[in-house]
Amino acid sequence: MEVGLAREGIADMCSILSMPPPSTSTSYGQHVRTVFQSSEEEEAEAQMAEAVKRARAVAVGGEDSGEEVINLPVTFDGTWAKRGFTSNYGVGVVISADTGEVLDREVLSKICDECNMKNQMDKEGEDYKLWWEGHKNRCTKNFQGSSPAMEAATAKILWQRSISKHKVKYSHMISDGDSKAFSEVQYIYGDSAGEAVEKLDCIGHVGKRMFRALDKIKKETKGKLADGKTVGGGKGRLTGGQNGMVGKLSELYRNAIRKNVDRLASKGDQDKLENAKVKMQRAILAVLYHEVKLPDNSVRHQYCPTDDWCEYKNSGTMDDKDHHLDAVFLDLLLPTFQRLSESSLIERCIPGYTQNQTESFNALIWKRCPKHLWRGPLYVKTATNLAVLHFNCGALSSRNRMLQSLKLTSSHHTMVANMRKDRVRISAADKACEESEKKKRKKQTKEKLVQEEDCVEREGVMYESGAF
């Protein structure tokens, strides 16, 4: 299961390596149930309890008795076992924003294999009632509703049990805003001042909003502007794509947010928070004003910072570049920049949190339970718990804990392989955090997008549903 292979996949691998096959499908299923019921569920819960203790210690700034209910900021996300919105299974996860460890998870299932096998039985018959009494406590069907509704449902479950399970309140939710999850939990602890859950935005997702907004303006603005020219075109116009002004303005908007993150201000007094908000808002407006060819430099550079990236503020002069927009675009784009620098949105971005860790955790689940293959609800739950262990404490510790709980001993080769896996993962993560690597990835991504856009423009429509 750790490598994403079910019984048939392992059998194929054994045949290629000239090894005898694994146990029969029935026995294999029994092994999976044994692992779930007696081992990984218990180990995952124990590991999450340890993670909560560490998160509490960070929150209180030292020793924690564990008796008082305290507030923790968390990231939340939902993921599905099938691409699209027709999945039978959904997973919700809560991760500490301070420590980056999984604190809780919930798996929802719309089906139960055993129940499906009994569908033809008389629901009012004695045989069915007798069977149901023995089955109801292990029934895997725990959700009725649409697949998209699973994300909000898992959020509600996780927030409802946070106090009873961990003696914490998930006081701040960092999410992508793609579902109604926040509205489900906003007043779950009460609706008075200080009790309502506060929403924080993932700055990565907020950054994408500018591209979508500018791209929409370019596509939907028909006819000519006040200067007698169309929106798109060449020099001085709003060109599309990642390599055009839509992409450039979006990138500058994201950078303005990232460079002005102030996590201390978000936890300090109101004056510090207001100052941080104004600073970020000015940085965002500077992006638009600086890139538009206004005749009055005092207006054009009014928001630009001193002794920083603005050529005019540094030297007193600046030559217009080909990509700089004509003056008419200030009135066209200013409402969008004002909307995406609105005070409430900026306040949610000031701490600078992202959802990167939840995306990473989701990938660990579906590595063990691939989306393109059908898996039962028990398999999805097991994959989720194994992902929790691996995410929180790495390959060596997580697999050792599992083997010990099953009364098994790790061999020398197992230990060496797990240590190497952790070492390579940490090394790759450290390298990915280097500024040079970030710039390299950004450049490669941009070049790939530009090449694709050029090909599409050159070739025209080559594939479209029902068009040929």
N, C-alpha and C positions, 0 to 999 in steps of 0.2 A: 504493500500500500504506500510506503514511503516514496516509491518511484513512480507511482501512478498506474501500476499494472494490476489488473484484477487476475483472477485465477487463469483465464485463457491466455493472457499476455505472458504470465510466468511459464505456462506450459509451452508456449512457442519458444521462449528463450531457452528453456531446458532442452527442447528438442534440437535447437541449433548447437548447443554446447554438448550434445550427446550425453545428457543427464536424464535420469528418470523423471517423469512428470510429478507435479505436486499432488496432494490429496484430491479426492473427488470433489465435485462442486458442492455436494451436500456437506462434506466434512470441512471444506474451506469456509463455507458460510458459517458453520458452527464456530470455527476458530475466530472469525471476524467478530461474531457476537460475544465470544468469551473475552476477547481483547477489549471490546467496548464496555462491556458490563463490569469487568473486574479490574481493568487496568487504566486505559488511557483517559477515561472519564474522570476517574479519581485523581490521577496524576495532573490532568489539566486544571482541575479545580484547585488542587494544592498549589500549583505554580501560580495561578491567578491570585490566590490569597497572599502569596509572598510578594507578588507584584504590587498589590494594593498597599501592603505595609511600606514598601519603598516609596510609592507615590505619596502616601500620607506623611512620611518623614520629610520628603521634599517640601510638601505643602506647609507643614508647621515649622520647617527650618531646624529640625533636630530630632530629639527623642520624642516618640509618640506613644501614649498609653494605649491607644486603640479603643478607648471607651467613648470618646466624644465623636459626634457626627460632624465631619468637616467637609468643606467644599473642594471639589477637584474639577479643573478644566479638562475636557476630553474631546477627542475626535471621534466621530461616528460615521459609519458608512454601511450600506447594504450591498450585497452581491448575490447573484443568482447562479444556479447550476446549469442554466441554458441561456444561450444568447437570444436576445429578443425578450419579449414579455409574456412568455408562455411556460415558464419554468414551474415545476412542481415543488421545488425547494428554494428557500431563500435563507441567507445568513446575515445577521447583523452583528457588528462588533464595536466595542467601546475600547479605546486606547488612551492611555494617559498622555496628555499634551506635554507634561513635564518630563516624564521618564521614557516615553515611547514604548511602554509595555502593554500588552493586552490585559485588561482588567475583567472583562466579561464578554460573553458571546451568546447568541441564541440562534438555533436552527429551527426553521419552520418547514413543515411538510404538508402538502395538500393530499397526500395519498398514504395508504398503509397496505403493504402487500398482503398481509394476512386478511385484512378486511375485504380486499378485492376478491380473494379466493372464497369468501363466504357470502358474496353478494346474492347468490341464488337461494340462500336459505330463507326460510320464513322468519321475518324479524320478530314476530309475535310468538314463535314456537319455543317450546321448552329447551330444545337442543341449542338454538341460537342464544337464548338467554344464559344458559349454562356456560356456553363457550365465551360469551361476552364478559361474564364475571371474571373469568380467568385471563382474559386478554386486555381488558380496558386499561390496566395500569402500564402495559407495555405497548399500547397502540401508538404508532408513529405519526398518525394524522393529528396535527395540532393547530391547523389553520384552515379557515374557510373564507374565501374571497379571491380577488384577482391577484395575479403575480406581482404587479407593480405596488399593490398595497402592502406587500410583505415588509418592505423597508420601514414604513411607519409603524407597523405592528411590532416588529422586533425592537424598535426604539422604545416604544411604550412599555414593553415587558422589561427591558433592561433598566430603564429609569425607575419603574415601579419597585423593583427589588433591590435597588442600590443601597438603601438604608438597612434593610433587614439582612442583606447578605454581607455587605462590607462596611456598614456604618459610615457611608459617604453620600454626599449629594453631588451628582454630576451638574455642577452649577453653570458651566459654560459648554455649549455644544458647538464644535467646529465641524461644519458639514459643507457639502457642495450645493445645497439648496435645490437639489433635483426632485425632492419628494416632500410630502407633508409631514415628515418626521418631526421637525421642530414644533409645528403647531400641535402635535400629539403630546409633547412633553413639556411645553412652555410653562404650564401652570400645574404640573403634576405634584410639586411640593407645596403649592399654595399660590395665591394670587396677590398677596400683599407685598409691599416693598421689601426687596432683599430675598424673597422666596422664589420668584419666577426665574426660570432658567433663561440665561442670556445666550444670544446667538452670536457666534464669531464666524467670519467667512474664511475659507481657504483662499489665500492670496493668489494661488495658481489658477483657480477657477475664475476668480474675479478678473484676472488679467485677460482671460479669453473672451470676456464679455465685450471688451472694446473692439476686438477684431470683428466679432459678429455684428456689432452695431454699425461700424464703419462700412463693412462689406454690404450690409443691408441698405445703407444710404446710397452707396455707389450704384447698386443694382436697381433701386426703386426710384431714384431721382431722374425723371424723364425730362426731355426738352433742354432748354438752355437756361443758364443762370443769369444773374443780373449783368454780368459782363459780356453776355452774348455768346458764351461758349458752353459746351456740355461739361458734365461733371468729370468724365474720364477723358483720356487723351494722352498727351505727352507732357512736355515741360510745364510745370506749374499746376498740373491737374491731379485729381485724386485717382491715382493708378491703383489697380487691385492686386491681390495676391500677396504672398509673403515677401516678395522682392519689391513690391510697389509701396506707395505711401500708406496704404491701409496696413500693411505688415509693419512698416517702420514706426508709424504712430502707435500701433498696438504694443510693439516692443518697448518703446520709450515710456508708455503708460505703465507697463509692468515694472520697468526699472525704477520709475518714480515711486511706486509703492514699496518695492523691496528696499530701496536705499533709505527710506524714511520710516522704517519699522522701529518701534520703540516699546519694547515689552515692559520696561520699568515704568514708563509713563502710563501704560494701561492699568498698572496696579497701584499707581500713586494717587495723588490728590487730583481734584477736578481741574485745577489750573494747569498742571502738567499735561493732562490729557487734552485739554483744549489747545494748548500750544502745539502739541504733537499733531493734532488734527489739522490745524491751520498750516503747519509746515508741509504736511503731505498734500493738502489741497493746492497750495501754491505750486508745489513741484509738478502736480498734474496739469494745472493750467499753463505752467511755463512750457510744457511740451507743445501745446497747440499754438500759443502766441509766438513762440520762438520760430516755429516752422512755417508761419504765414508771413508773406512779404507785405507788412504794413509800412506805410510811408513814415510814420512817427516812431522812431526808435524807442522813445521813452515809454510808449504804450506797448510796443512789441516786446520789450525786454523787462517789463515791470515786475514779472514774476520770476525772472531768471536769478539764480543764486550768484553771489559775489565770490570771486576766487575759486571758481569751479569750472564747469564745462562750457559756459557761455563765452564765445569769442568776443562778443561786443562788450560784455561786462569786464573782461580781462584787459582788452586793448583799446576799447573805445570805437573800434570799427569792425565791420563784418561784411563780407561779400556774400550776396545771395547765391545759393546753389541751385542746380537744375531741379532738384527734388522739392525745393521749397514751394509751398502752395501760394497761388494767387490770393490777393486780399479778400476776394469774395467768399472764400471758404471759412473765414472766421465766423460769420453769421450762420453759415450752414452747419458747422460742426460744433460750435460752442454749446448748444443745448445738450448734445451727447456728452461732452466733457463735463458739463455741470452736473448732469444726472449721475455720471459715474465717479463724481467726486463729492457727492452729497454727504452731508455730515454723518448721518446714521450709518451709511455704508463704510465711510472712512474709519469711523470708530470701531467697526467690526474687523478692520484690516490692521489697525495699529499694532496689535501684538505680533503680527507676522506669522501666524500659524499656517501650516499646510496639511493636506490630507495624504501626503506621500506615504506615510507609514501604513495607513489603512489599505492603500493600493498594493503595497508590498505584501501585507498580510493576506489579502485576497488572492494574490498570485500563488502563495504557498498552499492555500486550500485547493485551488484548481490544478495545481501541479500533481497533487495526490489523488485528485478526483477529476480527471479531464472533462471539460464541458461537452466535447463532441461524443463522449461515450455515455451510455445510460448507466446510472448507478442508483441503488436503492437508498432510502432515507437513512438507514443505519450507516451505510458507507459514507454518506455526506457528513453525518455527525462525527464519525470516527476521523475522517480527513480534517475536519475543522479542529478537533481537539489535538490531533497531532501537529497541526499548523500552529496552534497556540504554544505548545511545548517548544517547537523549533524556533518560533519567532522570539519567544521570551528568553530562552537560555541556550540556543545554538544546537548544532547537531550532536556533539559529544554528550553534553549533559542531558539533553532530551531523550536520546536513544538509550543512554545508560539507565535513566530513571524508568523507562518503559521495560527494559530487559530485567531490571531488578524487581520490578513489581510482578513480573511473570515468573520469578524465581529462576531466571536465566543469567548466564555470565557472559560478558563481552569478551570475545577473543582478541588476540593481539592485533590481527589484521583489521578487525572492526574498529578498535580504538584508534589505530593509526589513520585509517580512512576518515573517521569522524573528525579527528584533530586536524587533518589536512583540509577537510571541507570547511571547517571554521576559519582556519588560517587564510585560505584563499578568499573566502567571503569577506573577511575583515579587510584584507589587503585591497580587494577590488573596490570596497566601499570607500576606503581612505583615498584611493586614487581618483575615484569618481567625484570626490569633494574638492579636488584641487581646481583652482581657477583655470589653469591651462586646459584641463580636461573638459570643464564646463564650456569654455569657449570653443573647443574643438567639436564637442557634440552639437552645440548650437549652430556652428558653421556647417557641419555635415547635414544636419536636419534641414537647414535653410536651402542649401544647395540641392538637396534631393527634391524639396518642394518646388523650387524654381524649375528644375529639369522636368518635373511632372507637368507643371503648368504650361511650360513651353511646348511640350509634346501634345497636350490636349488642344492648345491653341492652333498648333500647326496641323494636326490631324482632323480636327473637328469631332463631331459626335461619332464614335466608333461602337458604342454599346449603350443601348437604352431599352428598357423593358417595352416590348411590343412595337418598337419603332421601325423595325425592318421586316 
